[in-house]
Amino acid sequence: VSPNVAYLASEEEVGVIAGCAGMKYEIAFDPLDGSSNVDVNIPTGSIFGIYPSRTGEEPFKKPGTDIVAAGYALYSSSLQFVLSL
């Protein structure tokens, strides 16, 4: 985990993954979104959202308007990467 990440949340994990306490960001991601599409040769991808982390607040309980950045990568015959800041 990067030293700037306080918490991680993944669809692949049951709970929140603790990073470095008191750090700046919380990252929510799905490392392989659409994995059920692999068998039928439909594109899959990864999605993520980065939120500010504030000491004393429960992780990932912020409104969507607080998002710092978000994006996705789409894996197919070519790679597409989209980032929104």
CORQUI-V125689 format. One record per backbone hydrogen bond with DSSP energy under -0.5 kcal/mol. CO is the residue of the C=O (numbers start at 1). NH is the residue of the N-H. Records with the same first field share a line. If there is no record, write none. Layout:
BEGIN
CO->NH, NH
END
This chain:
BEGIN
2->5
4->6, 25
5->20
6->19
7->27
8->17
9->29
10->13
16->18
17->8
19->21
20->23
24->53
25->6, 7
26->51
27->9
28->49
29->11
30->33, 47
32->35
33->45
34->37
35->38
37->40, 42
38->41
44->75
45->33
46->73
47->30
48->71
49->28
50->68, 69
51->26
54->57
58->61
63->66
64->67
66->52
69->50
70->84
71->48
72->82
73->46, 75
74->76, 80
75->44
78->76
80->74
82->72
84->70
END
